[in-house]
Amino acid sequence: MRDHHHVIDANALQDRILQLESEHSGLDRLIDKMSDEPGFDDLELQRLKKRKLKVKDTIILLQLQLEPDTRA
């Protein structure tokens, strides 16, 4: 039963990673679009960049949970 629970957890982690990767891509496109527009809101752009970094950090942490470090 424990193995089944582990598979469900791994699937849930993978689903969350996919959601976050989609959000990261969307933020990337939005940041590019805002940067190209004259008179863009610099503060909002900074917030979006910080959010993008946080999303990327979360993706990395979740990936590490799926692929634990095997080095001794």
C-alpha positions, 0 to 999 in steps of 0.5 A, spaced: 500 500 500 505 504 501 508 503 494 501 505 491 501 512 495 508 513 493 506 513 486 500 517 487 505 522 490 509 522 484 504 523 480 501 529 484 508 532 484 509 531 476 502 535 475 504 540 480 511 541 476 507 541 469 502 547 472 508 551 474 512 550 468 506 553 464 505 559 469 513 560 468 512 560 460 506 565 461 510 569 465 516 569 461 511 571 455 508 577 459 515 580 461 517 580 454 511 583 452 511 588 457 518 590 456 517 591 449 511 596 450 513 603 451 512 606 458 511 599 461 510 599 469 517 598 472 514 596 478 509 591 475 515 588 471 519 587 477 514 583 481 513 579 475 520 577 474 520 576 482 514 571 481 517 568 475 524 566 479 519 564 485 516 559 480 522 556 477 525 555 485 519 551 486 519 547 480 527 545 482 525 543 489 519 539 486 524 536 481 528 534 487 523 531 491 522 526 485 529 525 483 533 525 490 540 526 490 543 519 490 550 521 492 553 519 498 
